[in-house]
Amino acid sequence: MHRLEKLKPLALLLRRLGLGIIFIYHGFPKLFTHTHQAMQQFPRMGFPSYFVYIAGIVEFFGGCLLVVGLFTRIAALLIAGEMAVAIWRVHLPQGGVMAVSNDQLPLALAVAAFTLVAVGAGAASLDRAIFKNNA
């Protein structure tokens, strides 16, 4: 078990990188390439069209912060909150609690992000380099 403990910094780094890349991938089009299309889709999901910018900022810049491990807990909290809203307002109405297939990705992303809120960025992060004990 002691050998596995040594993998924690790597595991947190991989979690941050994986989540960051996913959210950068989903946030970039909302802000830079397919903004108009997303603004047409958001009202169909029950959100004002300008929420595209909020979601895009949280996803793209939050993902960038996760990748470098800077302000990780704040970025992860915003991302987890966005995913909770997506599950509650978009995915659950499409089939209820029993339609788990609709909720799998946002649920996994929310839980992974919340883990970073609770645990922090880990040793291989700018948070650790800048803030020492708060990562």
N, C-alpha and C positions, 0 to 999 in steps of 0.2 A: 504493500500500500504506500510505503514511503516513496517509492520510485514514481508512482502515479501522481503524488503530490507535486512533484517537480514539473509535471505537465500543465499545471494550472495557468502559468503565464502564456503558454502556447495556446491553450484552449480558449482563453479570453481574447487573445489576439485574433484567432481564427473566427470566433463568434463575432467580434467587432467588424472584421474585414468582410465576412459573409453578409451580415446585416447591412453594413454600409454600402456594399456593392449593389445589393438588391434595391435599397431605397434610392440610391443615385440613379439606377436604371429606371425606376418608376417616376422619380421626380423630374428628371431632365426633360422629358417630353412635355410635361405639364407647364414648365416654365419657358422652354426655348424652342420647341419644334411643333408640337401639336396642341398649343394652348387653345386655339379657337375650337377645335374638336372637343377637347375636354370641357370647355365652357358650355358646350351644348349638351354634354352627357350629365354633368353634375345636377342640373335641375330635374332630370329624369330620376335621379336617385334621391331627390328631396332636399338638395342643398342649393343655396344661391350660387350663381355661376362664378362669382368672385372667389369662392372657396377653392377654386383651382389654384389660385396663387398661394393661399395658405397651405394647402396640401403639398404643392410643389416645393415651397420653401422648406417646410418641415422635412419632406422626404429627401430632397437634393442636398440641402445644406446640413441637415441632420445626418445624412449618410456620409457626407464628407467629414464631419466632425467625428463620427464613429471610426472611420478608416484611420484617421491620425490619432485617435484617442484623446481628443481635446474636449473638455466640457461634456464628457461621455454621459454622466448621469443625467444631466439636463436634456441632452439630445435624445437619449434613450427614453426618458420619461415622456417627452413630446411625441416620439414615435409610437410608444406603447399606447398613449392616449388616442392618437389618431387611429390606430388599429382597433382599439376598443370601440370607438365611434363607428368605424367601418363595419365591424361585426354587428353592432347594435342597430344601426340605421340602414345598412345595405344588405348584409348577408343573412341575418336572422329572418327578416321579412320575406326572403325568397324561399323559405321552406321550414322555418322554425328550428327548434333545438335538435330535432331528429335528422335534419339535413346536414349532417356533419361535413359532408364533402364540400359544401359551400363555404364552410368556416375554417377549413383546415389550414390554409396558408396564412390568412390574417391572424388566426389564433396562435399558430406557431411563431409568427413574427412578433406578436404582442408579448408572448411569454418570454421569448428570447431577449427582447428589448428590456422587459421588466427585470430580467435576471441581471442585466448590466446596470440597471438603476440600483439594485440591491447590493451587488458585489463590487461594482466599479470597473474601471478600464483594464486593470492589471498592470504588471510590471513593464510591459513593452508598450508604453503610451506616453503621449505628451503630458497627460494629467499627472503621471507619476514623476516625470522629469521636472515639471513646473511646480506642482503643489505637494510633492513628496508623500505625505501620509494620507491624502484624500483620494487616491486612485485605487 
